[in-house]
Structures are given as C-alpha cells and as structure tokens.
Amino acid sequence: MSNRPLNVGLVGGGKGAFIVHPHQKAIHFDGTRRVVAGALFPDPKIALEEAANWPYPIKGYGSYDEMIKANATLPEAEKLDYILIVTPNFVHYDPAMKAMKAGIAVFCEKPLCLNLKEANDLVKASRKLNVPFCVAHTYLGHWTSRLSRYIVRSGLLGDIRWVDSYYIQGWLATKLEATGQQQATWRVDPKRAGGSGCGGDIGTHALMQLRYVTGLEISQLSAQLETFVEGRMLDDHFTIYCKLNNGARALVRASQVCIGHKNDLGIEVAGTKGTLRWRQEDPECVTIHLPNQPDRVYWRGAVSAGDGFLPKDMPADLLAEPTIPAGHPEAFHDAFARLHRCFEADVRKWKDGKAFDTDGAKYATVADGWSGIAFIETCVKSSQKKGAWTNMPKGI
Ligand SMILES: NC(=O)c1ccc[n+]([C@@H]2O[C@H](COP(=O)([O-])OP(=O)(O)OC[C@H]3O[C@@H](n4cnc5c(N)ncnc54)[C@H](O)[C@@H]3O)[C@@H](O)[C@H]2O)c1
C-alpha cells in the first residue's frame, strides 16, 4: 500500500467515555495513523452529534453496522484499515466479527468478549479470514515490559519458581455504581461485563502480563472470587493461586476495593538465579535482584548490552524501540502508541499481501484474548466449587 496514514474507525467513544481518549492520542502519535470515522454511541442521533463535536473532523455514523457497510463503497484511499473497539465488553464480539468479515483489521479492547463460545468464534474467524487482530493489553506496550520479557525468557533469572502478577485498585471500594457513574455501572453488570467483574476487567491484565513476560501458561488454578461491597452482582476482589506448566507456582490477583491503590499493576518473577520486579506506576525501570549483589535498576533508553548481566547479543530491535531519550518519561499513552505502532506494521504487511506476525511478541493477539476468557471461565468454575483445583483449557 502507499505510505498514506492508516484510516481508523472508532466503535464507541462518545459521551463521557474513558479509554477512547488515550487510544486516539496513541493513534495520532506518529503521524502514520489517524482517526477518520466513528460510530460513537448506541443511539444513532447522539452518535452523529458526538461525531460532529469530535475535536477534529471525522465522518460520523449512526451505528457500527452502518460504518462497516459503508466501507465497501468507499474509494481505496478512504477505506478503513482497522477499527478500534472501545465499547463495554458485551459490544466487542459483534463489531469485531462484522469487521473481519468485511475485510477490516480489528483492534479490540480487553477482555476479548463475554464467554468462551464467542472467543472460539473470534479466533477461528481471524484465522480463516487471515485478519490482523490486536487485543488492547496496554501494559505490554511499555518498553520495560519488552525488556522484562527478554530477561525472563532468555533464562537470565534461571528456572522460574514463582510469579506474583497483580492489578490492585480502590475505586470501587464503595457502591459507586449506585451513583450512576458511567464506567462503574456496566462493569458490575454480568450481562455487560461478563462472568467476573474484577477478574474480567483487570485480572485479565495481570494474567496477560504473566504470560507475556514469562511465556508460561497456567495448567491448573484454585480461585476465590469475592464481593466485598454489599449488593454488588460481580466479584470486586479476585485471588487465583496457579500451577504453571513448568511446575512453578503463581498468584494472579486483582482488587477494586483496596483504598489508596490506583492502577497498581505489577509483576514479580522469582527464578533460581534472581528476581525481577516491575510496576506500571513506575514504568521506566525494571529492577533485578541477584544473590549477594547490589540491585540492578535498568532504565528505559539507558541499557548497555554486555554489562555483566545482560548479554552482548541483545536483540537490536529491543534496544532501538524507545522513542525518546532516558529521563524524558514514557508512560501510559506511549505504551498504547507502541501497541498501535506495532499493529500498524502488521496491517501494512497484510494490506501488501505479506505474512504478518501472530506470535504475540509485540501486542496481544486474538488468541491471547481467548486465553483471558478461558482463564475467567475457569476461575468462575473453581470459585463456585470453593476454590477446587481446576484445569485450564488447553490453548486454541
Ligand atoms: N486497556 C485498558 O487499559 C483499558 C482501560 C479501561 C477500559 N478498557 C476496556 O475498554 C472498554 C471500554 O471501557 P471504558 O471504560 O472506556 O467504557 P466507557 O463506558 O467509558 O465507554 C464506552 C463507550 O462505548 C459506547 N457504546 C456502548 N455501546 C455502544 C454501541 N452499541 N455502539 C457504539 N458505541 C457504544 C458508550 O456510549 C461509550 O461511549 C471496555 O471493554 C474496558 O474493559 C481497557
């Protein structure tokens, strides 16, 4: 394809919506992608008004069905290259499936969808139709997550024994949904959020961080899904003890009721030679603990290969990925931008009829999204049986 910017269509994002805003900034980050259209709200009239009031000109549609159908009639240079789905979880499956069938790539928010049946269908369709599909597990986009993955997967910490992967928040410590707060109301409703509230919303991020950094999979788990706020329909506290496929153990935990915690996502990986620690609220560095040595703190953009811990032959693309010099901090928006940038590279390859990556090294794929849904369903089953050890389904 030509080097014109990729055209992105939004599904969701009108009237006080949250996550569309970091995404749309990330889309425009490099000048090589732009938002050109949107079906921003379920009510067609409001959807059009919201599009007319968007901060820069976009083509508004009354519904995503209309936007996807209209795409077929547009000249090549105006066609959507991918859609971004930023609706509540119950409106992920349908637009994703329709876009793939219309030959449009999909960048979908997490969790992938509502249940394993939908997840199976989406994986099968993306494979059959050969369409690039990213699931927005934001924190994979931090350069320091990339470095953590390299350190753990290249065996620098020895054999992995223990992983603690967590996402702790406090914003739902009271019954916020009773006030009508937009982001809270659908997140505590099983019909719109899925089988687990806290687990689906943020436990899936903790799971993905574990899988991305370590390359290990959960084989069995024992889950406790708890609801501390009276009258809430879904869990707001989520604690999962896991057996990993290399024999290691892990805790994947999440909470929405720990007052004071904001977006406290992090991971600790303990191996036979050392331990790695990383937190997204402090995302510019990774700390390595080695026995009888001072701690090593690796800052994004200031890493030297062959320093006595990191090997000389570190991958050049890993070292090249930061966008600005160390000390000018990257954060949440940069992580989103890195995901969109890597997805763009695959969409361009796909448009040129070339093979694109589906290995999950640069962003979470639809198969990773499937793992998140399989995890949630297994956790719900185990918790209903008072934490009985339950097998995770094998991958798809
Ligand atoms: N990756 C992350 O870090 C992250 C962070 C927050 C939210 N999320 C995910 O993003 C999604 C949206 O979350 P949010 O907090 O932004 O929700 P939100 O309630 O703030 O926004 C949802 C938007 O979708 C719109 N919408 C609903 N149904 C629609 C339809 N049929 N057609 C068009 N628009 C429709 C709503 O009007 C609203 O504009 C969820 O799946 C959530 O899990 C991910």
The ligand as an SDF file (V2000), in Angstrom:
LIG
                    3D

 44 48  0  0  0  0  0  0  0  0999 V2000
   -6.7320   -1.4460   28.0870 N   0  0  0  0  0  0  0  0  0  0  0  0
   -7.0330   -0.7510   29.1470 C   0  0  0  0  0  0  0  0  0  0  0  0
   -6.1270   -0.3430   29.8820 O   0  0  0  0  0  0  0  0  0  0  0  0
   -8.4690   -0.4080   29.4370 C   0  0  0  0  0  0  0  0  0  0  0  0
   -8.7950    0.6050   30.3540 C   0  0  0  0  0  0  0  0  0  0  0  0
  -10.1440    0.9360   30.5120 C   0  0  0  0  0  0  0  0  0  0  0  0
  -11.1290    0.2500   29.8280 C   0  0  0  0  0  0  0  0  0  0  0  0
  -10.7820   -0.7650   28.9920 N   0  0  0  0  0  0  0  0  0  0  0  0
  -11.8010   -1.5010   28.2310 C   0  0  0  0  0  0  0  0  0  0  0  0
  -12.3280   -0.6120   27.2500 O   0  0  0  0  0  0  0  0  0  0  0  0
  -13.7200   -0.8380   27.0360 C   0  0  0  0  0  0  0  0  0  0  0  0
  -14.4750    0.4650   27.2920 C   0  0  0  0  0  0  0  0  0  0  0  0
  -14.2540    0.8720   28.6240 O   0  0  0  0  0  0  0  0  0  0  0  0
  -14.4900    2.4010   29.0720 P   0  0  0  0  0  0  0  0  0  0  0  0
  -14.0970    2.4800   30.4950 O   0  0  0  0  0  0  0  0  0  0  0  0
  -13.8870    3.3120   28.1080 O   0  0  0  0  0  0  0  0  0  0  0  0
  -16.0790    2.4540   28.9560 O   0  0  0  0  0  0  0  0  0  0  0  0
  -16.9840    3.7650   28.8240 P   0  0  0  0  0  0  0  0  0  0  0  0
  -18.2830    3.4240   29.4120 O   0  0  0  0  0  0  0  0  0  0  0  0
  -16.2270    4.9430   29.3400 O   0  0  0  0  0  0  0  0  0  0  0  0
  -17.1160    3.9520   27.2520 O   0  0  0  0  0  0  0  0  0  0  0  0
  -17.8230    3.0410   26.4550 C   0  0  0  0  0  0  0  0  0  0  0  0
  -18.3160    3.7440   25.2140 C   0  0  0  0  0  0  0  0  0  0  0  0
  -18.9530    2.8080   24.3580 O   0  0  0  0  0  0  0  0  0  0  0  0
  -20.1760    3.4070   23.8670 C   0  0  0  0  0  0  0  0  0  0  0  0
  -21.0930    2.3560   23.3970 N   0  0  0  0  0  0  0  0  0  0  0  0
  -21.7720    1.4270   24.1010 C   0  0  0  0  0  0  0  0  0  0  0  0
  -22.4990    0.6410   23.2750 N   0  0  0  0  0  0  0  0  0  0  0  0
  -22.2630    1.0900   22.0080 C   0  0  0  0  0  0  0  0  0  0  0  0
  -22.7300    0.7200   20.7120 C   0  0  0  0  0  0  0  0  0  0  0  0
  -23.5840   -0.2930   20.5410 N   0  0  0  0  0  0  0  0  0  0  0  0
  -22.2820    1.4100   19.6410 N   0  0  0  0  0  0  0  0  0  0  0  0
  -21.4200    2.4510   19.7890 C   0  0  0  0  0  0  0  0  0  0  0  0
  -20.9600    2.8450   20.9990 N   0  0  0  0  0  0  0  0  0  0  0  0
  -21.3730    2.1880   22.0820 C   0  0  0  0  0  0  0  0  0  0  0  0
  -20.6530    4.1960   25.0490 C   0  0  0  0  0  0  0  0  0  0  0  0
  -21.6190    5.1280   24.6740 O   0  0  0  0  0  0  0  0  0  0  0  0
  -19.3330    4.8480   25.4740 C   0  0  0  0  0  0  0  0  0  0  0  0
  -19.0390    5.9080   24.5980 O   0  0  0  0  0  0  0  0  0  0  0  0
  -14.0900   -1.9630   27.9830 C   0  0  0  0  0  0  0  0  0  0  0  0
  -14.0650   -3.1830   27.3050 O   0  0  0  0  0  0  0  0  0  0  0  0
  -12.9880   -1.9490   29.0460 C   0  0  0  0  0  0  0  0  0  0  0  0
  -12.7630   -3.2110   29.6300 O   0  0  0  0  0  0  0  0  0  0  0  0
   -9.4780   -1.0910   28.7960 C   0  0  0  0  0  0  0  0  0  0  0  0
  1  2  1  0
  2  3  2  0
  2  4  1  0
  4  5  1  0
  4 44  2  0
  5  6  2  0
  6  7  1  0
  7  8  2  0
  8  9  1  0
  8 44  1  0
  9 10  1  0
  9 42  1  0
 10 11  1  0
 11 12  1  0
 11 40  1  0
 12 13  1  0
 13 14  1  0
 14 15  2  0
 14 16  1  0
 14 17  1  0
 17 18  1  0
 18 19  2  0
 18 20  1  0
 18 21  1  0
 21 22  1  0
 22 23  1  0
 23 24  1  0
 23 38  1  0
 24 25  1  0
 25 26  1  0
 25 36  1  0
 26 27  1  0
 26 35  1  0
 27 28  2  0
 28 29  1  0
 29 30  1  0
 29 35  2  0
 30 31  1  0
 30 32  2  0
 32 33  1  0
 33 34  2  0
 34 35  1  0
 36 37  1  0
 36 38  1  0
 38 39  1  0
 40 41  1  0
 40 42  1  0
 42 43  1  0
M  CHG  2   8   1  16  -1
M  END
$$$$
